[in-house]
Amino acid sequence: MFVVNNFMSAIAQLIDFLLTAYMWIIIGRAVVSWVSADPYNPVVRFLYEATEPVLSRIRRWLPINFGSIDFSPMILILAIMFLQSFLVQSLRQLAMRMG
């Protein structure tokens, strides 16, 4: 059973890392949107291409805009924080119970 325990623990850690990395990508996208960054810069293009599919879906579901402020990155970050506290913690507790 310790193999399953280690596997579930590793999956939880990997999901936690990927969610944290994506959250930082979203924060980078928000910061870049505040300054006039070069749209042809590879970093700016990566940030846009990595986040726009998810952010556009959130904008379609919840069209929350006050003036020129876009709240979709904040909603996505809150969703990531929920997944980290619910999904990752559930996987970790499941791994601990199996071991």
Phi and psi in radians as a Rosetta constraint file:
Dihedral C 1 N 2 CA 2 C 2 CIRCULARHARMONIC -1.132 0.35
Dihedral N 2 CA 2 C 2 N 3 CIRCULARHARMONIC -0.451 0.35
Dihedral C 2 N 3 CA 3 C 3 CIRCULARHARMONIC -1.182 0.35
Dihedral N 3 CA 3 C 3 N 4 CIRCULARHARMONIC -0.759 0.35
Dihedral C 3 N 4 CA 4 C 4 CIRCULARHARMONIC -1.138 0.35
Dihedral N 4 CA 4 C 4 N 5 CIRCULARHARMONIC -0.692 0.35
Dihedral C 4 N 5 CA 5 C 5 CIRCULARHARMONIC -1.029 0.35
Dihedral N 5 CA 5 C 5 N 6 CIRCULARHARMONIC -0.858 0.35
Dihedral C 5 N 6 CA 6 C 6 CIRCULARHARMONIC -1.132 0.35
Dihedral N 6 CA 6 C 6 N 7 CIRCULARHARMONIC -0.663 0.35
Dihedral C 6 N 7 CA 7 C 7 CIRCULARHARMONIC -1.128 0.35
Dihedral N 7 CA 7 C 7 N 8 CIRCULARHARMONIC -0.815 0.35
Dihedral C 7 N 8 CA 8 C 8 CIRCULARHARMONIC -1.118 0.35
Dihedral N 8 CA 8 C 8 N 9 CIRCULARHARMONIC -0.659 0.35
Dihedral C 8 N 9 CA 9 C 9 CIRCULARHARMONIC -1.148 0.35
Dihedral N 9 CA 9 C 9 N 10 CIRCULARHARMONIC -0.720 0.35
Dihedral C 9 N 10 CA 10 C 10 CIRCULARHARMONIC -1.166 0.35
Dihedral N 10 CA 10 C 10 N 11 CIRCULARHARMONIC -0.698 0.35
Dihedral C 10 N 11 CA 11 C 11 CIRCULARHARMONIC -1.082 0.35
Dihedral N 11 CA 11 C 11 N 12 CIRCULARHARMONIC -0.771 0.35
Dihedral C 11 N 12 CA 12 C 12 CIRCULARHARMONIC -1.071 0.35
Dihedral N 12 CA 12 C 12 N 13 CIRCULARHARMONIC -0.751 0.35
Dihedral C 12 N 13 CA 13 C 13 CIRCULARHARMONIC -1.159 0.35
Dihedral N 13 CA 13 C 13 N 14 CIRCULARHARMONIC -0.690 0.35
Dihedral C 13 N 14 CA 14 C 14 CIRCULARHARMONIC -1.148 0.35
Dihedral N 14 CA 14 C 14 N 15 CIRCULARHARMONIC -0.780 0.35
Dihedral C 14 N 15 CA 15 C 15 CIRCULARHARMONIC -1.090 0.35
Dihedral N 15 CA 15 C 15 N 16 CIRCULARHARMONIC -0.730 0.35
Dihedral C 15 N 16 CA 16 C 16 CIRCULARHARMONIC -1.062 0.35
Dihedral N 16 CA 16 C 16 N 17 CIRCULARHARMONIC -0.765 0.35
Dihedral C 16 N 17 CA 17 C 17 CIRCULARHARMONIC -1.115 0.35
Dihedral N 17 CA 17 C 17 N 18 CIRCULARHARMONIC -0.790 0.35
Dihedral C 17 N 18 CA 18 C 18 CIRCULARHARMONIC -1.133 0.35
Dihedral N 18 CA 18 C 18 N 19 CIRCULARHARMONIC -0.696 0.35
Dihedral C 18 N 19 CA 19 C 19 CIRCULARHARMONIC -1.157 0.35
Dihedral N 19 CA 19 C 19 N 20 CIRCULARHARMONIC -0.701 0.35
Dihedral C 19 N 20 CA 20 C 20 CIRCULARHARMONIC -1.143 0.35
Dihedral N 20 CA 20 C 20 N 21 CIRCULARHARMONIC -0.750 0.35
Dihedral C 20 N 21 CA 21 C 21 CIRCULARHARMONIC -1.088 0.35
Dihedral N 21 CA 21 C 21 N 22 CIRCULARHARMONIC -0.738 0.35
Dihedral C 21 N 22 CA 22 C 22 CIRCULARHARMONIC -1.165 0.35
Dihedral N 22 CA 22 C 22 N 23 CIRCULARHARMONIC -0.603 0.35
Dihedral C 22 N 23 CA 23 C 23 CIRCULARHARMONIC -1.101 0.35
Dihedral N 23 CA 23 C 23 N 24 CIRCULARHARMONIC -0.706 0.35
Dihedral C 23 N 24 CA 24 C 24 CIRCULARHARMONIC -1.194 0.35
Dihedral N 24 CA 24 C 24 N 25 CIRCULARHARMONIC -0.567 0.35
Dihedral C 24 N 25 CA 25 C 25 CIRCULARHARMONIC -1.137 0.35
Dihedral N 25 CA 25 C 25 N 26 CIRCULARHARMONIC -0.709 0.35
Dihedral C 25 N 26 CA 26 C 26 CIRCULARHARMONIC -1.130 0.35
Dihedral N 26 CA 26 C 26 N 27 CIRCULARHARMONIC -0.738 0.35
Dihedral C 26 N 27 CA 27 C 27 CIRCULARHARMONIC -1.098 0.35
Dihedral N 27 CA 27 C 27 N 28 CIRCULARHARMONIC -0.729 0.35
Dihedral C 27 N 28 CA 28 C 28 CIRCULARHARMONIC -1.062 0.35
Dihedral N 28 CA 28 C 28 N 29 CIRCULARHARMONIC -0.708 0.35
Dihedral C 28 N 29 CA 29 C 29 CIRCULARHARMONIC -1.093 0.35
Dihedral N 29 CA 29 C 29 N 30 CIRCULARHARMONIC -0.744 0.35
Dihedral C 29 N 30 CA 30 C 30 CIRCULARHARMONIC -1.126 0.35
Dihedral N 30 CA 30 C 30 N 31 CIRCULARHARMONIC -0.736 0.35
Dihedral C 30 N 31 CA 31 C 31 CIRCULARHARMONIC -1.143 0.35
Dihedral N 31 CA 31 C 31 N 32 CIRCULARHARMONIC -0.729 0.35
Dihedral C 31 N 32 CA 32 C 32 CIRCULARHARMONIC -1.121 0.35
Dihedral N 32 CA 32 C 32 N 33 CIRCULARHARMONIC -0.564 0.35
Dihedral C 32 N 33 CA 33 C 33 CIRCULARHARMONIC -1.244 0.35
Dihedral N 33 CA 33 C 33 N 34 CIRCULARHARMONIC -0.349 0.35
Dihedral C 33 N 34 CA 34 C 34 CIRCULARHARMONIC -1.385 0.35
Dihedral N 34 CA 34 C 34 N 35 CIRCULARHARMONIC -0.446 0.35
Dihedral C 34 N 35 CA 35 C 35 CIRCULARHARMONIC -1.879 0.35
Dihedral N 35 CA 35 C 35 N 36 CIRCULARHARMONIC 2.843 0.35
Dihedral C 35 N 36 CA 36 C 36 CIRCULARHARMONIC -1.561 0.35
Dihedral N 36 CA 36 C 36 N 37 CIRCULARHARMONIC 1.484 0.35
Dihedral C 36 N 37 CA 37 C 37 CIRCULARHARMONIC -1.491 0.35
Dihedral N 37 CA 37 C 37 N 38 CIRCULARHARMONIC 2.697 0.35
Dihedral C 37 N 38 CA 38 C 38 CIRCULARHARMONIC -1.193 0.35
Dihedral N 38 CA 38 C 38 N 39 CIRCULARHARMONIC 2.067 0.35
Dihedral C 38 N 39 CA 39 C 39 CIRCULARHARMONIC -1.202 0.35
Dihedral N 39 CA 39 C 39 N 40 CIRCULARHARMONIC -0.222 0.35
Dihedral C 39 N 40 CA 40 C 40 CIRCULARHARMONIC -1.653 0.35
Dihedral N 40 CA 40 C 40 N 41 CIRCULARHARMONIC -0.045 0.35
Dihedral C 40 N 41 CA 41 C 41 CIRCULARHARMONIC -1.148 0.35
Dihedral N 41 CA 41 C 41 N 42 CIRCULARHARMONIC 2.323 0.35
Dihedral C 41 N 42 CA 42 C 42 CIRCULARHARMONIC -1.052 0.35
Dihedral N 42 CA 42 C 42 N 43 CIRCULARHARMONIC -0.593 0.35
Dihedral C 42 N 43 CA 43 C 43 CIRCULARHARMONIC -1.194 0.35
Dihedral N 43 CA 43 C 43 N 44 CIRCULARHARMONIC -0.771 0.35
Dihedral C 43 N 44 CA 44 C 44 CIRCULARHARMONIC -1.119 0.35
Dihedral N 44 CA 44 C 44 N 45 CIRCULARHARMONIC -0.730 0.35
Dihedral C 44 N 45 CA 45 C 45 CIRCULARHARMONIC -1.116 0.35
Dihedral N 45 CA 45 C 45 N 46 CIRCULARHARMONIC -0.715 0.35
Dihedral C 45 N 46 CA 46 C 46 CIRCULARHARMONIC -1.074 0.35
Dihedral N 46 CA 46 C 46 N 47 CIRCULARHARMONIC -0.815 0.35
Dihedral C 46 N 47 CA 47 C 47 CIRCULARHARMONIC -1.048 0.35
Dihedral N 47 CA 47 C 47 N 48 CIRCULARHARMONIC -0.728 0.35
Dihedral C 47 N 48 CA 48 C 48 CIRCULARHARMONIC -1.176 0.35
Dihedral N 48 CA 48 C 48 N 49 CIRCULARHARMONIC -0.825 0.35
Dihedral C 48 N 49 CA 49 C 49 CIRCULARHARMONIC -1.201 0.35
Dihedral N 49 CA 49 C 49 N 50 CIRCULARHARMONIC -0.500 0.35
Dihedral C 49 N 50 CA 50 C 50 CIRCULARHARMONIC -1.385 0.35
Dihedral N 50 CA 50 C 50 N 51 CIRCULARHARMONIC -0.428 0.35
Dihedral C 50 N 51 CA 51 C 51 CIRCULARHARMONIC -1.944 0.35
Dihedral N 51 CA 51 C 51 N 52 CIRCULARHARMONIC -0.448 0.35
Dihedral C 51 N 52 CA 52 C 52 CIRCULARHARMONIC -1.081 0.35
Dihedral N 52 CA 52 C 52 N 53 CIRCULARHARMONIC -0.693 0.35
Dihedral C 52 N 53 CA 53 C 53 CIRCULARHARMONIC -1.015 0.35
Dihedral N 53 CA 53 C 53 N 54 CIRCULARHARMONIC -0.718 0.35
Dihedral C 53 N 54 CA 54 C 54 CIRCULARHARMONIC -1.319 0.35
Dihedral N 54 CA 54 C 54 N 55 CIRCULARHARMONIC -0.745 0.35
Dihedral C 54 N 55 CA 55 C 55 CIRCULARHARMONIC -1.145 0.35
Dihedral N 55 CA 55 C 55 N 56 CIRCULARHARMONIC -0.632 0.35
Dihedral C 55 N 56 CA 56 C 56 CIRCULARHARMONIC -1.173 0.35
Dihedral N 56 CA 56 C 56 N 57 CIRCULARHARMONIC -0.618 0.35
Dihedral C 56 N 57 CA 57 C 57 CIRCULARHARMONIC -1.135 0.35
Dihedral N 57 CA 57 C 57 N 58 CIRCULARHARMONIC -0.718 0.35
Dihedral C 57 N 58 CA 58 C 58 CIRCULARHARMONIC -1.116 0.35
Dihedral N 58 CA 58 C 58 N 59 CIRCULARHARMONIC -0.721 0.35
Dihedral C 58 N 59 CA 59 C 59 CIRCULARHARMONIC -1.110 0.35
Dihedral N 59 CA 59 C 59 N 60 CIRCULARHARMONIC -0.597 0.35
Dihedral C 59 N 60 CA 60 C 60 CIRCULARHARMONIC -1.217 0.35
Dihedral N 60 CA 60 C 60 N 61 CIRCULARHARMONIC -0.733 0.35
Dihedral C 60 N 61 CA 61 C 61 CIRCULARHARMONIC -1.286 0.35
Dihedral N 61 CA 61 C 61 N 62 CIRCULARHARMONIC -0.771 0.35
Dihedral C 61 N 62 CA 62 C 62 CIRCULARHARMONIC -2.210 0.35
Dihedral N 62 CA 62 C 62 N 63 CIRCULARHARMONIC 1.505 0.35
Dihedral C 62 N 63 CA 63 C 63 CIRCULARHARMONIC -1.305 0.35
Dihedral N 63 CA 63 C 63 N 64 CIRCULARHARMONIC 1.342 0.35
Dihedral C 63 N 64 CA 64 C 64 CIRCULARHARMONIC -1.828 0.35
Dihedral N 64 CA 64 C 64 N 65 CIRCULARHARMONIC 1.743 0.35
Dihedral C 64 N 65 CA 65 C 65 CIRCULARHARMONIC -2.347 0.35
Dihedral N 65 CA 65 C 65 N 66 CIRCULARHARMONIC 2.270 0.35
Dihedral C 65 N 66 CA 66 C 66 CIRCULARHARMONIC -2.033 0.35
Dihedral N 66 CA 66 C 66 N 67 CIRCULARHARMONIC 1.782 0.35
Dihedral C 66 N 67 CA 67 C 67 CIRCULARHARMONIC 1.234 0.35
Dihedral N 67 CA 67 C 67 N 68 CIRCULARHARMONIC -2.145 0.35
Dihedral C 67 N 68 CA 68 C 68 CIRCULARHARMONIC -1.838 0.35
Dihedral N 68 CA 68 C 68 N 69 CIRCULARHARMONIC 0.210 0.35
Dihedral C 68 N 69 CA 69 C 69 CIRCULARHARMONIC -1.573 0.35
Dihedral N 69 CA 69 C 69 N 70 CIRCULARHARMONIC 2.197 0.35
Dihedral C 69 N 70 CA 70 C 70 CIRCULARHARMONIC -1.782 0.35
Dihedral N 70 CA 70 C 70 N 71 CIRCULARHARMONIC 2.085 0.35
Dihedral C 70 N 71 CA 71 C 71 CIRCULARHARMONIC -1.642 0.35
Dihedral N 71 CA 71 C 71 N 72 CIRCULARHARMONIC 0.024 0.35
Dihedral C 71 N 72 CA 72 C 72 CIRCULARHARMONIC -1.111 0.35
Dihedral N 72 CA 72 C 72 N 73 CIRCULARHARMONIC -0.642 0.35
Dihedral C 72 N 73 CA 73 C 73 CIRCULARHARMONIC -1.094 0.35
Dihedral N 73 CA 73 C 73 N 74 CIRCULARHARMONIC -0.653 0.35
Dihedral C 73 N 74 CA 74 C 74 CIRCULARHARMONIC -1.182 0.35
Dihedral N 74 CA 74 C 74 N 75 CIRCULARHARMONIC -0.691 0.35
Dihedral C 74 N 75 CA 75 C 75 CIRCULARHARMONIC -1.112 0.35
Dihedral N 75 CA 75 C 75 N 76 CIRCULARHARMONIC -0.721 0.35
Dihedral C 75 N 76 CA 76 C 76 CIRCULARHARMONIC -1.155 0.35
Dihedral N 76 CA 76 C 76 N 77 CIRCULARHARMONIC -0.688 0.35
Dihedral C 76 N 77 CA 77 C 77 CIRCULARHARMONIC -1.135 0.35
Dihedral N 77 CA 77 C 77 N 78 CIRCULARHARMONIC -0.690 0.35
Dihedral C 77 N 78 CA 78 C 78 CIRCULARHARMONIC -1.121 0.35
Dihedral N 78 CA 78 C 78 N 79 CIRCULARHARMONIC -0.672 0.35
Dihedral C 78 N 79 CA 79 C 79 CIRCULARHARMONIC -1.141 0.35
Dihedral N 79 CA 79 C 79 N 80 CIRCULARHARMONIC -0.683 0.35
Dihedral C 79 N 80 CA 80 C 80 CIRCULARHARMONIC -1.139 0.35
Dihedral N 80 CA 80 C 80 N 81 CIRCULARHARMONIC -0.733 0.35
Dihedral C 80 N 81 CA 81 C 81 CIRCULARHARMONIC -1.105 0.35
Dihedral N 81 CA 81 C 81 N 82 CIRCULARHARMONIC -0.657 0.35
Dihedral C 81 N 82 CA 82 C 82 CIRCULARHARMONIC -1.109 0.35
Dihedral N 82 CA 82 C 82 N 83 CIRCULARHARMONIC -0.792 0.35
Dihedral C 82 N 83 CA 83 C 83 CIRCULARHARMONIC -1.089 0.35
Dihedral N 83 CA 83 C 83 N 84 CIRCULARHARMONIC -0.665 0.35
Dihedral C 83 N 84 CA 84 C 84 CIRCULARHARMONIC -1.166 0.35
Dihedral N 84 CA 84 C 84 N 85 CIRCULARHARMONIC -0.694 0.35
Dihedral C 84 N 85 CA 85 C 85 CIRCULARHARMONIC -1.420 0.35
Dihedral N 85 CA 85 C 85 N 86 CIRCULARHARMONIC -0.436 0.35
Dihedral C 85 N 86 CA 86 C 86 CIRCULARHARMONIC -1.697 0.35
Dihedral N 86 CA 86 C 86 N 87 CIRCULARHARMONIC -1.060 0.35
Dihedral C 86 N 87 CA 87 C 87 CIRCULARHARMONIC -1.189 0.35
Dihedral N 87 CA 87 C 87 N 88 CIRCULARHARMONIC -0.879 0.35
Dihedral C 87 N 88 CA 88 C 88 CIRCULARHARMONIC -1.139 0.35
Dihedral N 88 CA 88 C 88 N 89 CIRCULARHARMONIC -0.774 0.35
Dihedral C 88 N 89 CA 89 C 89 CIRCULARHARMONIC -1.148 0.35
Dihedral N 89 CA 89 C 89 N 90 CIRCULARHARMONIC -0.639 0.35
Dihedral C 89 N 90 CA 90 C 90 CIRCULARHARMONIC -1.118 0.35
Dihedral N 90 CA 90 C 90 N 91 CIRCULARHARMONIC -0.727 0.35
Dihedral C 90 N 91 CA 91 C 91 CIRCULARHARMONIC -1.128 0.35
Dihedral N 91 CA 91 C 91 N 92 CIRCULARHARMONIC -0.691 0.35
Dihedral C 91 N 92 CA 92 C 92 CIRCULARHARMONIC -1.152 0.35
Dihedral N 92 CA 92 C 92 N 93 CIRCULARHARMONIC -0.750 0.35
Dihedral C 92 N 93 CA 93 C 93 CIRCULARHARMONIC -1.172 0.35
Dihedral N 93 CA 93 C 93 N 94 CIRCULARHARMONIC -0.635 0.35
Dihedral C 93 N 94 CA 94 C 94 CIRCULARHARMONIC -1.112 0.35
Dihedral N 94 CA 94 C 94 N 95 CIRCULARHARMONIC -0.716 0.35
Dihedral C 94 N 95 CA 95 C 95 CIRCULARHARMONIC -1.130 0.35
Dihedral N 95 CA 95 C 95 N 96 CIRCULARHARMONIC -0.687 0.35
Dihedral C 95 N 96 CA 96 C 96 CIRCULARHARMONIC -1.178 0.35
Dihedral N 96 CA 96 C 96 N 97 CIRCULARHARMONIC -0.631 0.35
Dihedral C 96 N 97 CA 97 C 97 CIRCULARHARMONIC -1.246 0.35
Dihedral N 97 CA 97 C 97 N 98 CIRCULARHARMONIC -0.503 0.35
Dihedral C 97 N 98 CA 98 C 98 CIRCULARHARMONIC -1.323 0.35
Dihedral N 98 CA 98 C 98 N 99 CIRCULARHARMONIC -0.459 0.35
